[in-house]
């Protein structure tokens, strides 16, 4: 059994998705400082990359100015790749994104990733405020990606509009998704694909299948490359991990009730806090949540990797206490030393 577990995890990279959560009683500044501490921690543990996700108008998250936070993390680390998971491209002009990430790559060469999503990362009213009079169509996202790639190309040096810095820099693009649309697009463009299974598990296997079926070799990728983002909460015992998980469950409850507040402390039981229908809805939403001790997490991840054949696991951990969060990633990271 042990050999089987190690062989399944053997070639899988581990990374972090951070939404820069605000725990109840904390300030935005403290949350940003804790994100840097987390990045420094997982860097020493051998994690591959540290991504920050763009969200707006949420009291529980302070990742709205994503490129600035990426720079904050990159400046405080040395080797770990840092990037976006992702930049919600419909919210921004491709030229602005090219200039911002060109600047980051110039400052931190060889360490910057640009993950791109087509969701707003917020509610519709806020999305309208971000986009002003622009109305998104199904064709905009693919066109914006082409425009972004054009700004990064050396050939664009003769164009009337150029991204400086950005032009000619090797900034890898990743397409993010929670449905099959971006999976097919990523495959057709020969780009790596990351699936948001931490909150939208329904189409994971279908999306991965379509990605592989549609994959075309590109300048960036000679072979398909897939990332699955999952919730991971690890602790010394299964019981403690399940206790810590109640913070995530309360956060999810706020999402479905549209009463989003800072990340609450864990509770002994969710009974009385949610209704049965809400419980089922949250359990479905958080289907890919791996919660438990090291041995439990290892077994769960082994089965998941075997079923999906993903190249990389990207963990998101909504844990109230910062030391518990650091310890969770330490336990996860310890699987790297067993390879």
JONORGI-V805316 format. One record per backbone hydrogen bond with DSSP energy under -0.5 kcal/mol. CO is the residue of the C=O (numbers start at 1). NH is the residue of the N-H. If there is no record, write none. Layout:
{{CO NH} {CO NH}}
//
This chain:
{{1 5} {2 6} {3 7} {4 8} {5 9} {6 10} {9 12} {13 313} {14 48} {15 315} {16 18} {16 51} {18 53} {20 62} {21 23} {22 263} {23 26} {27 31} {28 32} {29 33} {30 34} {31 35} {32 36} {33 37} {34 38} {35 39} {36 40} {37 41} {38 42} {39 43} {40 44} {41 45} {42 46} {42 47} {43 46} {48 81} {49 16} {50 83} {51 18} {52 85} {58 61} {60 22} {64 66} {65 68} {65 69} {66 70} {67 71} {68 72} {69 73} {70 74} {71 75} {72 76} {74 77} {81 50} {82 113} {83 52} {84 115} {86 54} {86 88} {87 89} {87 117} {88 91} {89 92} {93 96} {93 97} {94 98} {95 99} {96 100} {97 101} {98 102} {99 103} {100 104} {101 105} {102 106} {103 107} {104 108} {108 111} {111 82} {112 172} {113 84} {113 115} {114 174} {115 87} {116 176} {117 89} {117 90} {121 56} {123 127} {124 128} {125 129} {126 130} {127 131} {128 132} {131 134} {134 136} {137 140} {137 141} {139 143} {140 144} {141 145} {142 146} {143 147} {144 148} {145 149} {146 150} {147 151} {148 152} {149 153} {150 153} {152 168} {153 156} {154 157} {155 158} {156 159} {160 162} {162 164} {163 167} {166 169} {169 171} {170 172} {172 114} {173 192} {174 116} {175 194} {177 196} {180 184} {181 185} {182 186} {183 187} {184 188} {185 189} {186 190} {186 191} {187 190} {187 216} {192 175} {193 227} {194 177} {195 197} {195 229} {196 199} {196 200} {197 288} {201 204} {203 207} {204 208} {205 209} {206 210} {207 211} {208 212} {209 213} {210 214} {211 215} {212 215} {221 218} {225 193} {226 311} {226 312} {227 195} {228 230} {228 314} {230 316} {231 290} {233 292} {237 241} {238 242} {239 243} {240 244} {241 245} {242 246} {243 246} {244 247} {244 248} {245 249} {246 250} {247 251} {248 252} {249 253} {250 254} {251 255} {252 256} {253 257} {254 258} {254 259} {255 258} {263 24} {270 273} {270 274} {274 272} {275 279} {276 280} {277 281} {278 282} {279 283} {280 284} {281 285} {282 286} {284 287} {287 289} {288 231} {288 290} {289 291} {290 233} {292 235} {293 297} {294 298} {295 299} {296 300} {297 301} {298 302} {299 303} {300 304} {301 305} {302 306} {303 307} {304 308} {305 309} {311 13} {312 228} {312 314} {313 15} {313 315} {314 230} {315 17} {316 232} {317 319} {321 325} {322 326} {323 327} {324 328} {325 329} {326 330} {327 331} {328 332} {329 333} {330 334} {332 335} {333 336} {333 337} {335 338} {336 339}}
//
